[in-house]
Amino acid sequence: MRDAKAPNADRDWHPIARRLWDSLKTSGQADFYQNSDWAFAYSLCEDLSYYKKASKRSGQMLQTIYSAFERLLVAEGDRRRVRIELTEPEPEVQSAAVLAIADYRKDLGLADEGCAGG
Protein backbone atom coordinates (compact mmCIF):
# COMPACT_ATOMS: atom_id res chain seq x y z
CA MET A 1 0.00 0.00 0.00
CA ARG A 2 1.32 3.43 -0.88
CA ASP A 3 1.34 6.41 1.43
CA ALA A 4 -1.55 8.74 0.76
CA LYS A 5 -2.14 12.26 1.99
CA ALA A 6 -5.49 13.93 2.28
CA PRO A 7 -5.55 17.45 0.84
CA ASN A 8 -6.82 20.35 2.91
CA ALA A 9 -10.51 21.16 2.78
CA ASP A 10 -11.64 24.07 0.65
CA ARG A 11 -12.23 27.09 2.91
CA ASP A 12 -15.32 28.02 0.89
CA TRP A 13 -17.11 24.72 1.47
CA HIS A 14 -20.39 24.62 3.36
CA PRO A 15 -19.74 23.87 7.08
CA ILE A 16 -21.40 20.45 6.78
CA ALA A 17 -19.12 19.46 3.90
CA ARG A 18 -16.08 20.64 5.89
CA ARG A 19 -17.20 18.69 8.94
CA LEU A 20 -17.66 15.55 6.88
CA TRP A 21 -14.22 16.04 5.29
CA ASP A 22 -12.57 16.54 8.67
CA SER A 23 -14.27 13.43 10.03
CA LEU A 24 -13.04 11.37 7.07
CA LYS A 25 -9.47 12.34 7.88
CA THR A 26 -9.74 11.04 11.45
CA SER A 27 -11.89 7.96 10.84
CA GLY A 28 -10.49 4.44 10.86
CA GLN A 29 -11.12 3.78 7.20
CA ALA A 30 -8.77 6.67 6.34
CA ASP A 31 -5.88 4.29 7.08
CA PHE A 32 -6.83 2.43 3.91
CA TYR A 33 -7.59 5.38 1.62
CA GLN A 34 -5.30 5.93 -1.33
CA ASN A 35 -4.79 9.20 -3.20
CA SER A 36 -7.59 8.32 -5.62
CA ASP A 37 -9.97 7.78 -2.67
CA TRP A 38 -9.05 11.18 -1.24
CA ALA A 39 -9.55 12.81 -4.63
CA PHE A 40 -12.95 11.16 -4.95
CA ALA A 41 -13.93 12.20 -1.40
CA TYR A 42 -12.77 15.75 -2.13
CA SER A 43 -14.93 15.88 -5.24
CA LEU A 44 -17.93 14.57 -3.29
CA CYS A 45 -17.46 17.17 -0.55
CA GLU A 46 -17.30 19.83 -3.26
CA ASP A 47 -20.60 18.50 -4.66
CA LEU A 48 -22.14 18.32 -1.18
CA SER A 49 -21.08 21.90 -0.48
CA TYR A 50 -22.61 23.07 -3.75
CA TYR A 51 -25.82 21.20 -2.91
CA LYS A 52 -26.03 22.62 0.63
CA LYS A 53 -25.47 26.19 -0.60
CA ALA A 54 -28.03 25.95 -3.42
CA SER A 55 -31.28 27.86 -3.01
CA LYS A 56 -33.15 25.08 -4.79
CA ARG A 57 -32.17 21.52 -3.89
CA SER A 58 -32.77 18.31 -5.79
CA GLY A 59 -33.53 15.18 -3.83
CA GLN A 60 -32.05 13.14 -6.67
CA MET A 61 -28.77 15.05 -6.45
CA LEU A 62 -28.54 14.43 -2.70
CA GLN A 63 -29.26 10.73 -3.19
CA THR A 64 -26.55 10.54 -5.84
CA ILE A 65 -24.02 12.21 -3.52
CA TYR A 66 -24.92 9.91 -0.61
CA SER A 67 -24.70 6.85 -2.86
CA ALA A 68 -21.22 7.90 -3.92
CA PHE A 69 -20.15 8.25 -0.29
CA GLU A 70 -21.28 4.64 0.24
CA ARG A 71 -18.54 3.58 -2.18
CA LEU A 72 -15.99 5.10 0.21
CA LEU A 73 -17.52 3.10 3.10
CA VAL A 74 -18.05 6.31 5.05
CA ALA A 75 -20.86 5.08 7.32
CA GLU A 76 -20.74 2.07 9.61
CA GLY A 77 -23.73 0.53 7.82
CA ASP A 78 -21.84 0.70 4.51
CA ARG A 79 -18.88 -1.11 6.06
CA ARG A 80 -21.12 -3.77 7.64
CA ARG A 81 -22.75 -4.43 4.29
CA VAL A 82 -19.36 -5.41 2.86
CA ARG A 83 -18.37 -7.15 6.11
CA ILE A 84 -15.67 -4.72 7.19
CA GLU A 85 -15.49 -3.87 10.86
CA LEU A 86 -13.08 -1.30 12.23
CA THR A 87 -11.74 -2.24 15.63
CA GLU A 88 -9.39 -0.64 18.09
CA PRO A 89 -5.94 -2.24 18.01
CA GLU A 90 -5.23 -4.50 20.95
CA PRO A 91 -2.82 -2.82 23.34
CA GLU A 92 0.54 -4.53 23.56
CA VAL A 93 0.71 -5.70 27.13
CA GLN A 94 3.70 -7.35 28.72
CA SER A 95 3.40 -9.28 31.93
CA ALA A 96 4.61 -7.69 35.15
CA ALA A 97 7.31 -10.38 35.40
CA VAL A 98 8.72 -9.57 31.96
CA LEU A 99 8.76 -5.85 32.77
CA ALA A 100 10.43 -6.49 36.14
CA ILE A 101 13.14 -8.62 34.52
CA ALA A 102 13.73 -5.96 31.85
CA ASP A 103 14.06 -3.28 34.56
CA TYR A 104 16.41 -5.50 36.56
CA ARG A 105 18.57 -6.13 33.47
CA LYS A 106 18.65 -2.40 32.76
CA ASP A 107 19.73 -1.64 36.35
CA LEU A 108 22.58 -4.17 35.95
CA GLY A 109 23.64 -2.60 32.66
CA LEU A 110 22.60 -5.66 30.69
CA ALA A 111 19.79 -4.01 28.70
CA ASP A 112 21.66 -4.15 25.37
CA GLU A 113 22.78 -7.76 25.69
CA GLY A 114 20.75 -10.75 24.61
CA CYS A 115 19.00 -13.01 27.12
CA ALA A 116 21.37 -15.94 26.47
CA GLY A 117 24.69 -15.98 28.18
CA GLY A 118 25.89 -15.97 31.61
C-alpha positions in Angstrom: 0.0 0.0 0.0 1.3 3.4 -0.9 1.3 6.4 1.4 -1.6 8.7 0.8 -2.1 12.3 2.0 -5.5 13.9 2.3 -5.5 17.4 0.8 -6.8 20.3 2.9 -10.5 21.2 2.8 -11.6 24.1 0.7 -12.2 27.1 2.9 -15.3 28.0 0.9 -17.1 24.7 1.5 -20.4 24.6 3.4 -19.7 23.9 7.1 -21.4 20.4 6.8 -19.1 19.5 3.9 -16.1 20.6 5.9 -17.2 18.7 8.9 -17.7 15.5 6.9 -14.2 16.0 5.3 -12.6 16.5 8.7 -14.3 13.4 10.0 -13.0 11.4 7.1 -9.5 12.3 7.9 -9.7 11.0 11.5 -11.9 8.0 10.8 -10.5 4.4 10.9 -11.1 3.8 7.2 -8.8 6.7 6.3 -5.9 4.3 7.1 -6.8 2.4 3.9 -7.6 5.4 1.6 -5.3 5.9 -1.3 -4.8 9.2 -3.2 -7.6 8.3 -5.6 -10.0 7.8 -2.7 -9.0 11.2 -1.2 -9.6 12.8 -4.6 -12.9 11.2 -4.9 -13.9 12.2 -1.4 -12.8 15.8 -2.1 -14.9 15.9 -5.2 -17.9 14.6 -3.3 -17.5 17.2 -0.6 -17.3 19.8 -3.3 -20.6 18.5 -4.7 -22.1 18.3 -1.2 -21.1 21.9 -0.5 -22.6 23.1 -3.8 -25.8 21.2 -2.9 -26.0 22.6 0.6 -25.5 26.2 -0.6 -28.0 25.9 -3.4 -31.3 27.9 -3.0 -33.2 25.1 -4.8 -32.2 21.5 -3.9 -32.8 18.3 -5.8 -33.5 15.2 -3.8 -32.0 13.1 -6.7 -28.8 15.0 -6.5 -28.5 14.4 -2.7 -29.3 10.7 -3.2 -26.5 10.5 -5.8 -24.0 12.2 -3.5 -24.9 9.9 -0.6 -24.7 6.8 -2.9 -21.2 7.9 -3.9 -20.2 8.3 -0.3 -21.3 4.6 0.2 -18.5 3.6 -2.2 -16.0 5.1 0.2 -17.5 3.1 3.1 -18.1 6.3 5.0 -20.9 5.1 7.3 -20.7 2.1 9.6 -23.7 0.5 7.8 -21.8 0.7 4.5 -18.9 -1.1 6.1 -21.1 -3.8 7.6 -22.7 -4.4 4.3 -19.4 -5.4 2.9 -18.4 -7.1 6.1 -15.7 -4.7 7.2 -15.5 -3.9 10.9 -13.1 -1.3 12.2 -11.7 -2.2 15.6 -9.4 -0.6 18.1 -5.9 -2.2 18.0 -5.2 -4.5 20.9 -2.8 -2.8 23.3 0.5 -4.5 23.6 0.7 -5.7 27.1 3.7 -7.4 28.7 3.4 -9.3 31.9 4.6 -7.7 35.2 7.3 -10.4 35.4 8.7 -9.6 32.0 8.8 -5.9 32.8 10.4 -6.5 36.1 13.1 -8.6 34.5 13.7 -6.0 31.8 14.1 -3.3 34.6 16.4 -5.5 36.6 18.6 -6.1 33.5 18.6 -2.4 32.8 19.7 -1.6 36.3 22.6 -4.2 36.0 23.6 -2.6 32.7 22.6 -5.7 30.7 19.8 -4.0 28.7 21.7 -4.1 25.4 22.8 -7.8 25.7 20.8 -10.8 24.6 19.0 -13.0 27.1 21.4 -15.9 26.5 24.7 -16.0 28.2 25.9 -16.0 31.6 
